[in-house]
Structure formats: structure tokens, C-alpha cells
Amino acid sequence: MRVDLFDFNLPEENIALRPASPRDSARLLVVRPGEEPRLEDRGVLDLVSYLKPGDALVFNDTKVIPAQLEGIRRRGEDVATAVALTLHMRIAADRWKAFARPARRLKPGDRISFGHEGGSACLLAQLDATVTEKGDAGEVTLQFDLSGPSLDEAIASVGHIPLPPYIASKRPEDEKDRVDYQTVYAREDGAVAAPTAGLHFTDRLFEALDAAGIERHFVTLHVGAGTFLPMKVDDTEDHVMHHEVGHVSESVARRLNAVKAKGGRIVCVGTTSLRLIESAAQENGRIEAWSGSTGIFITPGYRFRAVDMLMTNFHLPKSTLFMLVSAFSGLETMQSAYAHAIETGYRFYSYGDSSLLFRDNQ
């Protein structure tokens, strides 16, 4: 399909730079293809009224790490070249794939030092790595001098929260973001970007869902920086997705299959949990335990195997995620929904409002 079919104009004032407070006070646009009313303006706390006992919410429990690193490249006698890197996929205890800026300054064998400025004596505020590979689109592979938990601690010490470009270009990251850009249920370290639909959930909302008999299940997909990369092709057939690592446990797969068997619906909170569940689902809709990396790319025409409803924030023009929601609820429906959201002042992107999408079964 042509990528320009998924384009739309978004005014700057619709881009949220801070989240709603409290989190569950955000607006919720309910989208029901083929039904009337097709669009309803509600609030996140109204989510419960659209679910029924026996339905299951699926959350991504990945935890955002401070994966934005600023360093100095050293190459023999040639020193003092500043580089910025965003870690996006761990491939070993001591190795990460990262996006570099500017990537042209790096080549295999280069040494990069992070956190050495200011003469800090704290070893956890210092980190060194070697560039072992250089790939396409600014990607490099880094082998760090530290490994495992020691590397994790050092990254947490010298790194910054990698705010999405549409926020970072307008204001710097601050301490508030370390809380705001994390779900209240995050527990598995490894994400570079937050599963933002989950940012709206609070203890108050969980209590309401529990009282209504709605099940909660957790999967893990470590969201990578590739989620922010713009599409550089004219046709979706030519786009290559960056892979992300995830896991669906055997117990969660068994419980979700039981939900479906009893007539309940699987409601994914965020496109990341949807992509993971669809990666784990078989042709007949049965969900299997699954672990590995997925590069699933969902566009209109995709036949969904397991997911019935999707709660998700509002996405970028011509993005793979707007293509996904268009596949889920229909391109024409989502074009109308986004036009309505823009006209009525919904807040877009990571810190913005949310939507609840019903699947288009036509």
C-alpha cells in the first residue's frame, strides 16, 4: 500500500509534552466500526463500562531504561569526537545494538567513553564500549567493558530517559520524566520507549476493573528505538521493521486461551502487547508460549488471530503504528477518528490521550 494513504496533518498544539494528571484523567475516544455511534468521547476511567466480566486485559510489563547515552569516540591518536547513542536491543550480557548520531563518525574498532566528564571517581558513573559492527540506518553494535547487572547499573547511572523526538525537540528530559515515562506496573528492564497506552493506568482504575471481573495478564516486549524511526519508503511492501525481543509465558498463554474458550475478549493495552500476542498466536487463534524477537508488521489486509479490542494512544502520521490501528479498525474509520480527535482537541503521542478500538470484522 502507498505510505501516503496514512498521512494526516497534526497541529503542534495537539502534541502533548506532559501527561495528564492524574494519569487516568486522560480522554478516551471509543471507536466502533460499523456501529452507531461510531465515535464516542469518553474518559479513561470509563474503560470499565465497555468491558464485561470474563474479558482479559493484556499489559506489557517492560520497564524503560535510561538508554540515551552521550559519549566521546576515541580512535588511536584521534580523540574527542562527541557522539550520541540510543540503545535499542540487547543481544548479549555485554552487547547492545544502538542507533548512533552522527553514525558517520563511527566505525568498527572505535572506543567510546561515557560518563567520564567531570573527573568523577565513581566507577558506576563511567562506562566504556567498543564498536564491533556498523549496520544500516545509523545502527551500530556496542560491546561494553562491563556485563550483566554491572552493565545495567552503569547504564542507569550515566544514561538518560530517551524521550520521543517530538518531545525531546521541544524540552529537555527531567527527573519528572523518570516517573511519568514509566507504567505503574513496569518490572522487566529493557525498553527504550514506554508502552504508552499503559501510562494511563492507576491503582484506582485497577480496583474498578477488578470489581467488574476483568482479568489482568502481563507479557513482555522490550520496545526499541525503531518505533520512532520514520518510514523512508513510498510503499509498505518495501519497509523493513526493526525487531524487538519479547516473551509470553506458558501460564499466560493458557489463561488467555481459557478466556477465549469461555467467550471472553482479549483486550490489548498498547500496540506492543498486540504485536506480541499476534506473534504468539497460531492460524486457528490459539496462543502459544513464545519467546524471541518479532518484526511483525501489521497493515490493512492483515487477519487478526487473537486480539478483539485495543487500547492505544494516538500515533504519528505515516507511522507503522497508524498502519496497525488502520488494519485493526479500518483505514477509513481511523482517518475519521483522527480527524475528530484533532478537531476536538485530543492530545497526541506518548503523553497524550487514549483510544479504545473495537476490531473491524468485515
TORDOFI-192780 format. One line per 5 residues: number of its first residue (from 1); for each residue x, y, z of C-alpha. Coordinates in nm, 4 decimals. Example, Ala and Ser with C-alpha at 12.3 -4.5 7.8 and 13.67 -1.06 7.14 Angstrom:
<pts>
1) 1.2300,-0.4500,0.7800 | 1.3670,-0.1060,0.7140
</pts>
This chain:
<pts>
1) 0.0000,0.0000,0.0000 | 0.1076,0.3589,-0.0552 | 0.2529,0.5129,0.2593 | 0.0922,0.8493,0.1848 | -0.2512,0.6917,0.2450
6) -0.1616,0.7047,0.6145 | -0.0661,1.0710,0.6234 | -0.2543,1.3466,0.8051 | -0.1867,1.6986,0.9284 | -0.1413,1.7398,1.3024
11) -0.1232,2.0878,1.4585 | 0.1644,2.1411,1.7022 | -0.0781,2.2285,1.9804 | -0.2181,1.8730,1.9736 | 0.1177,1.7202,2.0745
16) 0.1310,1.6536,2.4495 | 0.4567,1.7485,2.6223 | 0.3423,1.6323,2.9672 | 0.0951,1.3608,3.0680 | -0.2477,1.4156,3.2170
21) -0.2542,1.4352,3.5968 | -0.3785,1.2120,3.7428 | -0.2901,0.9579,3.4773 | -0.6416,0.8181,3.4478 | -0.7938,1.1635,3.3829
26) -0.6944,1.1461,3.0148 | -0.9610,1.1433,2.7477 | -1.0653,0.8210,2.5731 | -1.2004,0.8106,2.2180 | -1.4076,0.4952,2.1691
31) -1.4060,0.3710,1.8084 | -1.6595,0.1060,1.6979 | -1.6509,0.0305,1.3245 | -1.9886,-0.0462,1.1720 | -2.1827,0.0594,1.4815
36) -2.3608,0.3733,1.5919 | -2.2319,0.5870,1.7402 | -1.9076,0.5006,1.5651 | -1.7151,0.7526,1.7769 | -1.7724,0.8388,2.1440
41) -1.5859,1.0933,2.3565 | -1.5252,0.9452,2.6988 | -1.2547,0.9316,2.9680 | -1.0046,0.6605,3.0580 | -1.1986,0.5851,3.3776
46) -1.4936,0.4885,3.1532 | -1.2958,0.1919,3.0168 | -1.4749,-0.0412,3.2601 | -1.8152,0.0311,3.1030 | -1.7007,-0.1093,2.7664
51) -1.5777,-0.4380,2.9114 | -1.7650,-0.7340,3.0569 | -1.6856,-0.9963,3.3209 | -1.4523,-1.2565,3.1779 | -1.2737,-1.0190,2.9402
56) -0.8955,-1.0030,2.9798 | -0.6673,-0.7022,2.9588 | -0.3146,-0.7792,2.8355 | -0.0401,-0.5433,2.9545 | 0.3228,-0.5087,2.8523
61) 0.5277,-0.5023,3.1747 | 0.8538,-0.3890,3.0145 | 1.0453,-0.1207,3.2039 | 1.2102,0.1763,3.0330 | 1.5830,0.2074,3.0945
66) 1.7844,0.5321,3.0605 | 1.9141,0.4206,2.7224 | 2.0197,0.7579,2.5808 | 2.3982,0.7808,2.6121 | 2.6317,1.0718,2.5361
71) 2.9956,0.9816,2.4819 | 3.3349,1.0584,2.3327 | 3.4736,0.8474,2.0485 | 3.8419,0.7578,2.0659 | 4.0324,0.6198,1.7682
76) 4.4075,0.5904,1.8163 | 4.5555,0.9374,1.8414 | 4.2351,1.0907,1.7034 | 4.0236,1.1728,2.0114 | 3.7459,1.3973,2.1397
81) 3.4641,1.3357,1.8921 | 3.1221,1.3617,2.0566 | 2.8595,1.1012,1.9712 | 2.5087,1.0220,2.0964 | 2.3715,0.6692,2.1068
86) 2.0327,0.5204,2.1841 | 2.0396,0.1568,2.2895 | 1.7531,-0.0362,2.1363 | 1.8151,-0.4125,2.1611 | 2.0241,-0.6199,2.3980
91) 2.1853,-0.9146,2.2194 | 2.4171,-1.0454,2.4945 | 2.5085,-0.9757,2.8557 | 2.7673,-0.7209,2.7399 | 2.6356,-0.6186,2.3958
96) 2.3657,-0.3862,2.2661 | 2.2530,-0.2691,1.9265 | 2.2198,0.1089,1.9200 | 2.1354,0.3969,1.6900 | 2.4224,0.6442,1.6649
101) 2.4161,1.0144,1.5860 | 2.6122,1.1059,1.3817 | 2.6759,0.7490,1.2682 | 2.9286,0.8587,1.0048 | 3.1766,0.9315,1.2841
106) 3.1902,0.5682,1.3922 | 3.3487,0.2541,1.2521 | 3.4296,-0.0925,1.3930 | 3.7128,-0.0814,1.6430 | 3.6331,0.2656,1.7760
111) 3.6268,0.3074,2.1528 | 3.3540,0.5175,2.3162 | 3.3682,0.6535,2.6704 | 3.0537,0.7516,2.8583 | 3.0198,0.9381,3.1856
116) 3.3883,1.0297,3.2283 | 3.3349,1.4028,3.2195 | 3.3859,1.5959,3.5389 | 3.6512,1.3615,3.6735 | 3.4009,1.1503,3.8655
121) 3.5590,0.8985,4.0934 | 3.2504,0.6771,4.0957 | 3.3129,0.3750,3.8767 | 2.9414,0.3321,3.8123 | 2.9430,0.6799,3.6570
126) 3.1955,0.5622,3.3973 | 3.1365,0.3266,3.1090 | 3.3368,0.2239,2.8024 | 3.2484,0.0273,2.4909 | 3.3897,-0.0862,2.1579
131) 3.2061,-0.0566,1.8273 | 3.2103,-0.4108,1.6857 | 2.9754,-0.3705,1.3873 | 2.8188,-0.0963,1.1800 | 2.4864,-0.1566,1.0081
136) 2.2322,0.0358,0.8075 | 2.0285,0.3423,0.9087 | 2.2790,0.4550,1.1719 | 2.2802,0.1292,1.3670 | 2.5927,0.0017,1.5426
141) 2.6718,-0.2868,1.7769 | 2.8453,-0.1994,2.1035 | 3.0427,-0.4383,2.3237 | 3.0742,-0.2893,2.6728 | 3.3611,-0.3474,2.9140
146) 3.1017,-0.4344,3.1806 | 2.8473,-0.7148,3.1640 | 2.5199,-0.8261,3.3185 | 2.3964,-0.6451,3.6316 | 2.7135,-0.4337,3.6484
151) 2.6423,-0.3011,3.2998 | 2.2794,-0.2357,3.3925 | 2.3855,-0.0281,3.6930 | 2.6339,0.1721,3.4873 | 2.3764,0.2467,3.2162
156) 2.1282,0.3576,3.4825 | 2.3966,0.5898,3.6234 | 2.5188,0.7570,3.3032 | 2.2134,0.7268,3.0779 | 1.9122,0.9489,3.0182
161) 1.5491,0.8624,2.9540 | 1.5163,0.8584,2.5730 | 1.2139,1.0821,2.5295 | 1.0465,1.0579,2.1883 | 1.1901,1.3057,1.9341
166) 0.8658,1.5063,1.9195 | 0.9032,1.5803,2.2924 | 1.2826,1.5982,2.3169 | 1.2935,1.8595,2.0393 | 1.0745,2.0918,2.2473
171) 1.2093,2.0468,2.6011 | 1.4874,1.8592,2.7860 | 1.4310,1.5413,2.9843 | 1.3994,1.5980,3.3592 | 1.3577,1.3950,3.6773
176) 0.9785,1.4013,3.6419 | 1.0079,1.2017,3.3203 | 1.1730,0.9139,3.5076 | 0.8364,0.8623,3.6781 | 0.5968,0.9874,3.4101
181) 0.7522,0.7816,3.1281 | 0.7027,0.4520,3.3138 | 0.3909,0.2442,3.3738 | 0.2968,0.1773,3.7357 | 0.3346,-0.1980,3.6704
186) 0.6710,-0.1900,3.4881 | 0.9041,-0.4638,3.6133 | 1.1175,-0.6126,3.3314 | 1.4130,-0.3863,3.2437 | 1.4920,-0.3456,2.8764
191) 1.2668,-0.0997,2.6919 | 1.3901,0.2137,2.5195 | 1.0377,0.3508,2.4794 | 0.7385,0.3175,2.7089 | 0.4324,0.1107,2.6163
196) 0.2416,0.4369,2.6344 | -0.1176,0.3096,2.6469 | -0.0304,0.1691,2.9879 | 0.0725,0.5085,3.1227 | -0.2960,0.5846,3.1883
201) -0.3454,0.3083,3.4454 | -0.3627,0.3764,3.8180 | -0.4487,0.1813,4.1322 | -0.7924,0.3422,4.1202 | -0.8562,0.2147,3.7682
206) -0.7241,-0.1323,3.8531 | -0.9618,-0.1521,4.1501 | -1.2560,-0.0670,3.9240 | -1.1515,-0.3316,3.6717 | -1.1103,-0.5946,3.9442
211) -1.4543,-0.5148,4.0832 | -1.6027,-0.5612,3.7344 | -1.4498,-0.9068,3.6941 | -1.1958,-0.8090,3.4291 | -0.8851,-1.0279,3.4209
216) -0.5302,-0.8861,3.4035 | -0.2387,-1.0624,3.2341 | 0.1170,-0.9495,3.1645 | 0.3519,-1.0155,2.8746 | 0.6878,-0.8554,2.7987
221) 0.8007,-0.6837,2.4789 | 1.1048,-0.4595,2.5093 | 1.0130,-0.1623,2.2925 | 1.3036,-0.0433,2.0777 | 1.4017,0.2942,1.9367
226) 1.2919,0.1704,1.5959 | 0.9386,0.2641,1.6981 | 1.0359,0.6312,1.6465 | 1.2032,0.5882,1.3075 | 1.0140,0.7478,1.0179
231) 0.9299,0.5361,0.7176 | 1.1676,0.6127,0.4308 | 0.9842,0.4234,0.1588 | 0.6845,0.5042,-0.0584 | 0.5240,0.1612,-0.0356
236) 0.4650,-0.0502,0.2740 | 0.5969,-0.3556,0.0870 | 0.9447,-0.2020,0.0931 | 0.9580,-0.1299,0.4679 | 1.1672,-0.3492,0.6994
241) 1.0645,-0.3487,1.0662 | 1.3246,-0.3442,1.3431 | 1.2945,-0.6481,1.5653 | 1.2020,-0.6324,1.9332 | 1.2520,-0.9018,2.1960
246) 0.9532,-1.0404,2.3842 | 0.8115,-1.3218,2.5929 | 0.4708,-1.4816,2.6520 | 0.4759,-1.7329,2.9359 | 0.3063,-2.0710,2.9151
251) 0.0732,-1.9795,3.2040 | -0.0386,-1.6546,3.0392 | -0.0975,-1.8313,2.7061 | -0.3061,-2.0979,2.8816 | -0.5158,-1.8409,3.0681
256) -0.5806,-1.6302,2.7576 | -0.6908,-1.9383,2.5653 | -0.9296,-2.0147,2.8521 | -1.0710,-1.6622,2.8261 | -1.1457,-1.7116,2.4573
261) -1.2935,-2.0568,2.5177 | -1.5436,-1.9083,2.7642 | -1.6484,-1.6310,2.5239 | -1.4379,-1.3551,2.6777 | -1.2469,-1.0977,2.4758
266) -0.8747,-1.0300,2.4666 | -0.8156,-0.6560,2.5066 | -0.4574,-0.5489,2.4450 | -0.3311,-0.2395,2.6233 | -0.0987,-0.0933,2.3626
271) 0.0239,-0.1897,2.0195 | 0.3267,-0.3621,2.1754 | 0.1186,-0.6212,2.3611 | -0.0964,-0.6672,2.0491 | 0.2075,-0.7296,1.8280
276) 0.3406,-0.9804,2.0785 | 0.0103,-1.1685,2.1185 | -0.0361,-1.1825,1.7414 | 0.3222,-1.3131,1.7077 | 0.2413,-1.5889,1.9568
281) -0.0982,-1.6783,1.8063 | -0.1442,-1.9667,1.5633 | -0.3590,-1.9580,1.2497 | -0.6527,-2.1024,1.4468 | -0.6269,-1.8259,1.7078
286) -0.4701,-2.0395,1.9782 | -0.1981,-1.8568,2.1710 | 0.1220,-2.0485,2.2428 | 0.4046,-1.9756,2.4847 | 0.6523,-1.7658,2.2892
291) 0.9966,-1.6135,2.3324 | 1.2248,-1.4407,2.0851 | 1.2356,-1.1365,1.8603 | 0.9464,-1.0224,1.6462 | 0.9431,-0.7970,1.3446
296) 0.5721,-0.8402,1.2746 | 0.4459,-0.5581,1.0512 | 0.0679,-0.5189,1.0542 | -0.1004,-0.3251,0.7740 | -0.4552,-0.3234,0.6319
301) -0.5372,-0.6678,0.4998 | -0.3807,-0.8453,0.7963 | -0.6145,-1.1032,0.9519 | -0.6041,-1.0774,1.3298 | -0.5803,-1.4133,1.5027
306) -0.6489,-1.3489,1.8705 | -0.6972,-0.9846,1.9731 | -1.0509,-0.8451,1.9932 | -1.0015,-0.4897,2.1261 | -0.7129,-0.2457,2.1520
311) -0.6476,0.0461,2.3854 | -0.3834,0.2747,2.2363 | -0.2664,0.6355,2.2202 | -0.2739,0.8477,1.9040 | 0.0123,0.7828,1.6627
316) 0.2319,0.9693,1.4148 | 0.1351,1.0299,1.0512 | 0.2686,0.7662,0.8101 | 0.3891,0.5542,1.1036 | 0.3787,0.1758,1.1275
321) 0.1546,0.2162,1.4328 | -0.1068,0.4225,1.2493 | -0.0985,0.1475,0.9853 | -0.1586,-0.1097,1.2598 | -0.4641,0.0677,1.4034
326) -0.5944,0.1162,1.0484 | -0.5639,-0.2588,0.9959 | -0.7484,-0.3193,1.3222 | -1.0446,-0.0844,1.2838 | -1.0330,0.0065,0.9146
331) -0.8425,0.2819,0.7368 | -1.1476,0.4983,0.6643 | -1.2705,0.4617,1.0222 | -0.9339,0.5606,1.1669 | -0.8970,0.8549,0.9304
336) -1.2354,0.9814,1.0562 | -1.1415,0.9078,1.4181 | -0.8143,1.1009,1.3933 | -0.9832,1.3939,1.2164 | -1.2367,1.4065,1.5004
341) -0.9623,1.3798,1.7632 | -0.7670,1.6679,1.6112 | -1.0750,1.8877,1.5722 | -1.1904,1.8292,1.9306 | -0.8514,1.8816,2.0944
346) -0.7340,1.5335,2.1869 | -0.3680,1.5245,2.2936 | -0.1459,1.3095,2.0732 | 0.1516,1.0746,2.1108 | 0.3302,0.9269,2.4122
351) 0.1999,1.1648,2.6811 | -0.1334,1.2163,2.5102 | -0.4884,1.0851,2.5393 | -0.6046,0.7345,2.4547 | -0.8482,0.5468,2.2355
356) -1.0360,0.2197,2.2688 | -1.0667,0.0417,1.9356 | -1.3070,-0.2356,1.8507 | -1.1925,-0.4685,1.5734 | -1.3447,-0.4337,1.2268
361) -1.4635,-0.7847,1.1421 | -1.5739,-0.7058,0.7867
</pts>
